[in-house]
């Protein structure tokens, strides 16, 4: 996981003065027609991480981090808080909640195995002796997994927040069949899909962050 420089709450000054390498964040991938809903984001994040996270979600109208000077950064996750831009597209809350659950709550053995597999699969050297190369590789894997979780969340939202039409059920059935096949053809993909399902349903809600991972 990208290094965390603090285990304290994420105040505005902490965000604005932090080094980019110390956080995991979401960058805008393209234009979005729908912006994040504060109410939905609060509900989704607390479902995944637990009610004790309610006071640790902040929404901003300005730049997420003045240090980064990058308007495409629309969400940040650190060890004890999540900060989201009001201009972030829908489901960025899932992206950041995944970072927290995966990096701090999921057992290290599961997390490390997935890091190893997806780093190798994407030709990323997470064990490089070059500190910059290693940190960048770890960040890329972290963002890849979080982006994939964000995509995974789309079907879950259609089930929980949609209108319940038959097409949602059909899409869900297709996804379930796909995931079942993947679990045999590519074991790590199947393991990741199972982990996504566990995280999004709140398996790790309320779990204290692993102090070794903070």
KEDO-961742 format. One line per field, with one value per residue (C-alpha): x, y, z; residue number from 1. Coordinates in steps of 0.02 Angstrom, whole numbers, plus 32768, in hexadecimal, padded with zeros to 4 digits. Example, Ala and Ser with C-alpha at 12.3 -4.5 7.8 and 13.67 -1.06 7.14 Angstrom:
X <- c(8267 | 82AC)
Y <- c(7F1F | 7FCB)
Z <- c(8186 | 8165)
k <- c(1 | 2)
//
This chain:
X <- c(8000 | 803E | 808F | 801F | 8074 | 7FF6 | 7F78 | 7F1B | 7E7E | 7E8E | 7E80 | 7E80 | 7F33 | 7F69 | 7F1F | 7F63 | 8013 | 8025 | 809A | 8044 | 809E | 804B | 7F97 | 7F2C | 7EB4 | 7E38 | 7E5A | 7DD4 | 7DD8 | 7D66 | 7CCD | 7C3C | 7B84 | 7B5B | 7BB2 | 7BC1 | 7B2F | 7B65 | 7AD8 | 7AFC | 7BB7 | 7B9F | 7B2E | 7B9D | 7C3E | 7BF4 | 7BAA | 7C58 | 7CBF | 7C45 | 7BE5 | 7C7F | 7CB7 | 7C24 | 7C87 | 7D1E | 7CD7 | 7CF6 | 7CB3 | 7D0F | 7CE6 | 7D9A | 7E34 | 7E46 | 7EFE | 7F50 | 7FF9 | 7FCC | 7F8A | 7F2A | 7E70 | 7E57 | 7E71 | 7DBF | 7DD3 | 7E54 | 7E5F | 7ED6 | 7EDE | 7E51 | 7DEB | 7DA5 | 7D99 | 7D2E | 7D16 | 7C62 | 7C8B | 7CBF | 7C59 | 7BE2 | 7C33 | 7CDB | 7CA3 | 7CB2 | 7D61 | 7D9F | 7D43 | 7D95 | 7E42 | 7E20 | 7DD5 | 7E55 | 7EF1 | 7EC4 | 7E41 | 7E56 | 7ED0 | 7F82 | 7F97 | 7F01 | 7F36 | 7FEB | 7FBB | 7F4C | 7FD1 | 8050 | 7FDB | 7F9F | 804B | 8092 | 7FFD | 8017 | 80D6 | 80E8 | 817F | 813F | 81E5 | 8258 | 82F2 | 82CC | 825C | 81FF | 81E1 | 81A4 | 812C | 80E6 | 80CC | 8071 | 8004 | 7FD8 | 7FA1 | 7F3C | 7EE3 | 7EC5 | 7E6F | 7E0A | 7DD3 | 7D9B | 7D39 | 7CE8 | 7CB0 | 7C75 | 7C0A | 7BA0 | 7B3C | 7B2C | 7AE3 | 7A66 | 7A2A | 7A24 | 79FA | 79AE | 78FC | 7905 | 78DA | 78F5 | 798D | 79E8 | 79C5 | 7A01 | 7AA1 | 7ABF | 7AA7 | 7B22 | 7BA1 | 7B8D | 7BAA | 7C42 | 7C8B | 7C6C | 7CCA | 7D57 | 7D6B | 7DA2 | 7DFC | 7E5D | 7E60 | 7E9F | 7E16 | 7D97 | 7DE5 | 7DDF | 7D27 | 7CFF | 7D5D | 7CFF | 7C5A | 7C91 | 7CCC | 7C33 | 7BBD | 7C17 | 7C7C | 7D07 | 7C97 | 7CCB | 7D6F | 7DFE | 7E88 | 7F1F | 7FA3 | 802D | 7FDB | 7FBB)
Y <- c(8000 | 80B2 | 80EF | 8147 | 81D3 | 81E0 | 817D | 821A | 8267 | 82B5 | 836F | 83ED | 841E | 8368 | 8351 | 83F2 | 83D8 | 831E | 82D3 | 8281 | 81DC | 81C9 | 81B7 | 8152 | 81B6 | 81B6 | 821A | 824C | 81D1 | 8237 | 82A5 | 8273 | 829D | 8272 | 82B6 | 825E | 8263 | 828F | 822A | 8191 | 81A0 | 81A7 | 810E | 80AA | 80CD | 80A6 | 8004 | 7FD0 | 8016 | 8023 | 80AD | 80E6 | 8131 | 81AA | 823E | 8219 | 8242 | 82F2 | 8346 | 83D6 | 8452 | 8486 | 8423 | 8384 | 83AA | 8451 | 83F9 | 838A | 841D | 839F | 83C3 | 8310 | 82CF | 82B9 | 8242 | 8218 | 818B | 818B | 8120 | 8176 | 81DC | 81EB | 8291 | 82A3 | 8331 | 8367 | 835D | 82A6 | 8231 | 81B5 | 811B | 816D | 814C | 8092 | 80AE | 8102 | 808E | 7FFB | 8046 | 8050 | 7FA2 | 7F4D | 7FA2 | 7FA8 | 7F23 | 7E90 | 7E0C | 7E2E | 7D83 | 7D9E | 7E4F | 7E21 | 7D8F | 7E00 | 7E86 | 7E05 | 7DBC | 7E60 | 7EB0 | 7E1E | 7E1E | 7ED6 | 7ED2 | 7F40 | 7F2B | 7F3E | 7EFC | 7F72 | 7FB1 | 805B | 80AC | 8118 | 8087 | 8017 | 8099 | 80C2 | 8009 | 7FED | 8085 | 8049 | 7F9F | 7FF1 | 8063 | 7FD6 | 7F6E | 8003 | 8034 | 7F82 | 7F84 | 8026 | 7FD1 | 7F39 | 7FAB | 7FE0 | 7F3F | 7F3F | 7FEF | 7FBB | 7F32 | 7F9B | 8048 | 8028 | 8009 | 7F4B | 7F2E | 7E83 | 7EBD | 7EDA | 7E27 | 7DE6 | 7E4C | 7E0C | 7D58 | 7D70 | 7DBD | 7D2C | 7CAD | 7D10 | 7D17 | 7C5C | 7C34 | 7CAC | 7C57 | 7BBA | 7C04 | 7C89 | 7C64 | 7D0F | 7D67 | 7CF9 | 7D20 | 7DDA | 7DD2 | 7D76 | 7DFA | 7E85 | 7E33 | 7E24 | 7ED9 | 7F25 | 7EC6 | 7F07 | 7E70 | 7EE3 | 7F6A | 7F9B | 7F3C | 7F9C | 7FC5 | 7F54 | 7FBA | 7F69 | 7FA9 | 805B)
Z <- c(8000 | 7FE3 | 8083 | 8100 | 8160 | 81ED | 8251 | 8288 | 8240 | 8195 | 81B3 | 8125 | 814A | 8148 | 809B | 8053 | 8097 | 807B | 7FFC | 7F67 | 7F86 | 8031 | 7FF7 | 7F80 | 7F18 | 7E89 | 7DEB | 7D71 | 7CDF | 7C6D | 7C6B | 7CDB | 7CCC | 7D81 | 7E1C | 7EC1 | 7F3A | 7FEB | 8039 | 7FCF | 7FEB | 80A7 | 80A2 | 802E | 808C | 8136 | 80F2 | 80B9 | 8149 | 81DA | 8232 | 8291 | 81EA | 81E0 | 8224 | 81B8 | 810D | 80CC | 802F | 7FDC | 7F53 | 7F37 | 7F07 | 7F6E | 7F8B | 7F69 | 7F6F | 7EDB | 7E76 | 7E0F | 7DF0 | 7DB6 | 7E67 | 7EA6 | 7F39 | 7FBD | 803C | 80CF | 816B | 81C9 | 814E | 809E | 8042 | 7FA6 | 7F2C | 7F12 | 7E59 | 7E61 | 7DF3 | 7E41 | 7E91 | 7EBC | 7F6F | 7F4A | 7F04 | 7FA3 | 801A | 7FC3 | 7FDF | 809A | 80AB | 803C | 8080 | 8139 | 8160 | 80E8 | 812C | 80F3 | 80A3 | 8030 | 8006 | 7FE3 | 7F72 | 7F09 | 7EFF | 7EC4 | 7E42 | 7DF5 | 7DFA | 7D98 | 7D22 | 7CFB | 7CF6 | 7D91 | 7E01 | 7EB3 | 7EF7 | 7E98 | 7EF5 | 7EA9 | 7F2B | 7EAD | 7E36 | 7EC5 | 7F0D | 7E61 | 7E3B | 7EE0 | 7EC0 | 7E11 | 7E51 | 7EDD | 7E62 | 7DE6 | 7E6C | 7EAD | 7DFD | 7DDD | 7E81 | 7E4B | 7DAA | 7E0D | 7E79 | 7DE4 | 7DE0 | 7E9E | 7E97 | 7E13 | 7E88 | 7F27 | 7EE5 | 7E3A | 7E05 | 7E0E | 7D58 | 7D0C | 7CAA | 7D50 | 7D83 | 7CDB | 7CE3 | 7D93 | 7D5B | 7CCC | 7D43 | 7DBD | 7D31 | 7CF6 | 7DA6 | 7DBD | 7D1C | 7D4C | 7DF4 | 7D97 | 7D01 | 7D61 | 7E1B | 7E51 | 7DED | 7E45 | 7EED | 7EC7 | 7E95 | 7F36 | 7F99 | 7F3F | 7F6E | 8024 | 802F | 7FDA | 804E | 80E8 | 8122 | 815D | 81A6 | 8255 | 824F | 829C | 821F | 8226 | 8282 | 821A | 817B | 81B8)
k <- c(1 | 2 | 3 | 4 | 5 | 6 | 7 | 8 | 9 | 10 | 11 | 12 | 13 | 14 | 15 | 16 | 17 | 18 | 19 | 20 | 21 | 22 | 23 | 24 | 25 | 26 | 27 | 28 | 29 | 30 | 31 | 32 | 33 | 34 | 35 | 36 | 37 | 38 | 39 | 40 | 41 | 42 | 43 | 44 | 45 | 46 | 47 | 48 | 49 | 50 | 51 | 52 | 53 | 54 | 55 | 56 | 57 | 58 | 59 | 60 | 61 | 62 | 63 | 64 | 65 | 66 | 67 | 68 | 69 | 70 | 71 | 72 | 73 | 74 | 75 | 76 | 77 | 78 | 79 | 80 | 81 | 82 | 83 | 84 | 85 | 86 | 87 | 88 | 89 | 90 | 91 | 92 | 93 | 94 | 95 | 96 | 97 | 98 | 99 | 100 | 101 | 102 | 103 | 104 | 105 | 106 | 107 | 108 | 109 | 110 | 111 | 112 | 113 | 114 | 115 | 116 | 117 | 118 | 119 | 120 | 121 | 122 | 123 | 124 | 125 | 126 | 127 | 128 | 129 | 130 | 131 | 132 | 133 | 134 | 135 | 136 | 137 | 138 | 139 | 140 | 141 | 142 | 143 | 144 | 145 | 146 | 147 | 148 | 149 | 150 | 151 | 152 | 153 | 154 | 155 | 156 | 157 | 158 | 159 | 160 | 161 | 162 | 163 | 164 | 165 | 166 | 167 | 168 | 169 | 170 | 171 | 172 | 173 | 174 | 175 | 176 | 177 | 178 | 179 | 180 | 181 | 182 | 183 | 184 | 185 | 186 | 187 | 188 | 189 | 190 | 191 | 192 | 193 | 194 | 195 | 196 | 197 | 198 | 199 | 200 | 201 | 202 | 203 | 204 | 205 | 206 | 207 | 208 | 209 | 210 | 211 | 212 | 213 | 214)
//
